């Protein structure tokens, strides 16, 4: 009986036809995913967060091949953070707009340090009163989600940033209309 081995320098996902390390560089320790494939430890945390925030979408996303699975997981989590700020019953419309705009700016920020002032706006907007909301879990992990986002391959990073930031700004505009 054979046991799964960590991926070689030619493949991170176990598919013989691709998923080269160059496409999704391993920037974390690799751990078994359970189906013989390996995934970065931080990506495993994102997959766990995905399952905690949406069981339905997690099933479909988990079935995608790597590195698409990682890209879609992070895009989904970015939008779960946006959903929290848009849907929180405890935040005023202005506070929602401010948090969503700060989040959109952070999403668009180039690789590098997270802007502490914008992250502070997000942290202050996460309410203890919303403790039971699944999206709150993602909002509490916003800085880690940004770190994961910055590690996506360029072909995933640019469109993910562009579309999730635009969607988040649309949410910010919508919150003011509903006020």
N, C-alpha and C positions, 0 to 999 in steps of 0.2 A: 504494500500500500504506500503510495507516495504522499508526501506532505507538501503543502504550498511553500515555495521558496520566495524570499524577497525578490522584487523585480531586478533585472540586470540593467545595465546602462542603456539598453536599447528599448525598454518598454516599462511603463509605469502601470499599465492597466491589464496586462496579461493577454491582450489581443496581439496576434502575430503580425497583423497588417498595419499597426500604427500606434498612436498614443505615445509617441516618442517623448523622452524626457525633455527634449528641446521644446516640445509643445506645452508641457506643463511641468516646469522644473520642480524637483522635490526640494522644498525649502524647509521641510520638517522631517522628523523621524517618521519612517514608514511603519505602519502597523497593519495586521491582517484585517480585512473588511468582513470576513465571514464566508465569502464565496470563493476564496482562493486568491482574490485580488488584494492589493495593498493600497492604502491611502494614507496621506499625511495625518499625523495626530491631530493637528488643528482642524483639518478638513473633517475628521471624524467628529469633532465637537460641533462643527456646523451641521453635519448630517443629523446629529442627535438633537440639536436645536430645531432643525427643520421638522423632525418628527414630533417634537413637543409643541410646535406652533401650528402644524397642519398635518394631520394623519393622512388625509385624502390626497393632497398634492405630493406628499412625501413618497407615497407608493409609486406614482408615475415618475417622479424625479429620480428616485433610487434605481429605476430600471434603465436609465439612460447610460450610454457608454461614457467612460472617462475620456477626455477631460470635459466633455459637454456637461456631465452630471455636476461637476464642481462649479462650472460657470452658472448653470441654472440654479443650483442651490444658493449661491451667493446673491444672485439677482433677486431671487425670491425672498431671501432674508432681508435684503436692503428694503424691499417693498413692504415687508412685515413691520419694519421700524416705521416707515412712512404711515402705514395703516394705523399703528398705535397712536401716533400724534394726530392723525385726522379723526379717529373714532373715539378717542378718550372722552368719557362722559364727564370727567372732572376738570378738563381744560377749557378755558374761554376761547372764543374764536380767534382773538388776537394772539393768545399764547400758542394756539395750534399753528397759526400762520408763522409766527416767529420760529417755532421749533422746526417746522417743515422747511422753511427757507434756510435755516442753519444746516439742517440735514442735507438739503440739496447742494449747498456749497461744499460741504464735506465730501459728498459723493464725487463731485467734480474735481476736487483738489488733486493735483498731481502727486506722484509718489513722494513720500516724505513725512515729516512729523504731522500728526493730527493737530489742528488748530485748537488750542486749549479753550479759548473764549467761546468758540462755536460748540465745542463739546460740552462746556459748562451750561450753555443754554439748553442743550438736550437733557443733560442729567437733572437739571432743575425742573424740567417739564415732566419727568417721569414721576407719577404720583403713587404714593403708597396705597391710596384708596382704590387704585386700579389693579391691586395685587392678583386677582383672579383672571385677568385678561391674558390670553396666550401671547398676544402681540407685545405685551409688556416685557416678556422674557427676551424677545429680540431687541427691544429698545434698551434694555439694560446691558446688552452685549454690543451696542452700536460701535464702540471703538474697535472691538475684536473683528466685527464684520467688515469694517473699513480696512483693517490689516489684511484680512483674507482677500478682499476685493483687489487690493493693490498687488497681490501675488498672482492674479489671473494672467494668463498669456495675453499679449497685446490684442490678438484677434477677438478675444472675449471682453477684455477690459474696456476698450473704447466704446463699443456699442452699449455695454451694460451701464457704464457711467452716463452716457448721453441719454439713454431712454429712461433709466430710473430717476435721474435728476429732473428730467422734463415731466415725468409722471408725478413726482413729488411736488414740483412747483404747481402743477395743475390741481393737486389736492389742496395746496395752500390757498389758491384762488377760490376754490370751491368752499372752503371753510368760512370765508368771509361772506359769501353769498347766502349761506345758511344762517348767518347770525341775525 
